[in-house]
């Protein structure tokens, strides 16, 4: 494999998760999957309009 395989953005507060997912949709992206690591540590994997996957999480 070459190039970047995975990258993400760490959020500052758990409520930022929903805001970020709305912005992904507004920009033409889509949510691929979401969940939590436990104890309220939320994550989501989203795809940009070209299909590149990005992780968004709070911990």
N, C-alpha and C positions, 0 to 999 in steps of 0.2 A: 504494500500500500504506500502511496505517496501523498504528500500534502497534509492538510489538516483533517484529522479524523473526527475530532469532537471539540467543541468549545461551548461555553455557556456564560450566562450573566447571573451573578449573585445579587439578589434583591436585599434591600435594607430592612424591610418589614414584611410580615406575612400578608398583610392586606395589599401590598404591591403586586402580588401574584395575579389577582383578578384584573387589575388595571393593565398589567403587562399583556395579558391574554387578549383583552379587548383591543389594545393597540396592535397586536399581531394581526388580528382580524381586519382592523381598519387599514393596515398596510398591505393586505392581500395574502397574508399567510394563513396557516391553519394549524390547529392543535392536533398533534398526532397521538399523544397519550399524556396522562397526568396522574398524580397521586401524592403520597407523602411518605417520608422516611420514618415517620413516627414522631410523636411529641410536637406535632404541628409544623414540621419541616416539610414544606410543600415543594413540589417540582412539577415541571411540565416540559415536554419535548414538543417543539413547534417546527414547522417547515416554512421557509420563505417561499415566495412565488416560484422560484427556480427549483424548489425541492430540497435545498440544503437544510439539514437538521441542526437546531440550536437548543441547548438546554437552558431553562430559566428555573432558578431555585432560590429558596430562602432557608437559611439555617442559623 
